[in-house]
Amino acid sequence: MSTTTARRTYAAHPTPLRGRPAVLSVTLGIFAVVTTEILPIGLLTPIGADFAVADGTAGLMMTMPGLLAAVAAPVVTLATARADRRLMLAAFVLLLAVANFLTAAATAYWVVLVARVLVGITIGGFWSIGAGLAGRLVPAPSAARATAVIFAAVPLGSVLGVPAGTLIGDLAGWRTAFVTMGLLSTGVLALLLLTLPALPPERVTRPAVLRALLRRPDTRFALLMTFLVVLAHFGTYTYVTPLLRETTHAGPGMITGFLLVYGAAGVAGNFLGGALVTRRPRTAFAAAAATIAAATALLPVLGRSEAGALALLVLWGLGYGAVPVCSQTWFTRAAPSAPEAASVLFTASFQATIAAGALAGGYVVDHASLHAVMWLGAATALLVVLAAPVHFLRTGQRPWVASARRGARPSSGR
């Protein structure tokens, strides 16, 4: 049997044993993407000092990739709709490696920004294709668990990737941190090419497919719920460090420890959400939103003590850790016949809302207070919990009942 024939057979009849290395390679790809995206958070000051730019200007390294990813998700996916998805994932990881090496070698700040443009394109393209691939790599009964494994890369990027990158930057300089990420991306590229089967597009994603998807009530509602919960999270989490300094009076070392515990709770929340979402997807989403609402509402009050702050950060991590896998699953179930198109909408809405949340939170902090931004975030997350039953009553659906329980193949829920 030729290699090409073997790859086609693998894609058509995946098994857990053969699919696990492929799932691992996609997970590592998302880990590299997420870590590269948020790595400047820990290196903002030395990078700004090296190029003599203000903190606000240096912050463009964070805002640019999110905004570009929101645009790149539909544009790049539509432009490459007929290409083998394995080759596209490899191309995006190659672009990520180039972006990291270019950042490390930059002699002017505009070169860094060009590299961050490449990162934004990679985020939009890799997420749109990779986030919904689990069902093509493993048998159907294992798809939900494989999706949870893939999405575990998001909190792991915060827990392991960013602290490790910051440590490397402190010990050997920020450029070395980006060289390390470039080498990691190169290794992921080799792993993707070795483990992924040929993945021709199951359905070519065209503008008409996206328009049809947007006309579906479940899709529009998934967009709204994702927008609200991600807005609530990033509008508050962006400013959690100054809040802990002001309210808990925690020092830098303690805050780092708190955020590591938060990240570990996020990993646990990802797998808890992945387990619940297979049976009760809407319950999982509502529980995640309610948890975020409770944590952000109580943090200004109970966060005055170290124990209270730590407990609420664990609660927050558990809640937000479940959001990406629950949101992606909801989009996929709203459009079972067009999983890649669903991933495009998921990626675009998620990335755009990350930028919007940080900007909205900053406005509230500047014009009100850190406590106010937490309470406003809690109210926004609570809207998710309150709005969902109203939606289901209006559309005649039973709230929080998984579509998978009504048949072997998930339906749109309508």
Secondary structure, 3 states (H helix, E strand, C coil): CCHHHHHHHHHHCCCHHHHHHHHHHHHHHHHHHHHHHHCHHHHHHHHHHHHCCCHHHHCHHHHHHHHHHHHHHHHHHHHCCCCCHHHHHHHHHHHHHHHHHHHHHCCCHHHHHHHHHHHHHHHHHHHHHHCCCHHHHCCHHHHHHHHHHHHCHHHHHHHHHHHHHHHHHHHHCHHHHHHHHHHHHHHHHHHHHHHCCCCCCCCCCCHHHHHHHHCCHHHHHHHHHHHHHHHHHHHHHCCHHHHHHHHHCCCHHHHHHHHHHHHHHHHHHHHHHHHHHCCCHHHHHHHHHHHHHHHHHHHHHHCCCHHHHHHHHHHHHHHHHHHHHHHHHHHHHHCCCCHHHHHHHHHHHHHHHHHHHHHHHHHHHHHCCHHHHHHHHHHHHHHHHHHHHHHHHHHCCCCCCCHHHHCCCCCCCC
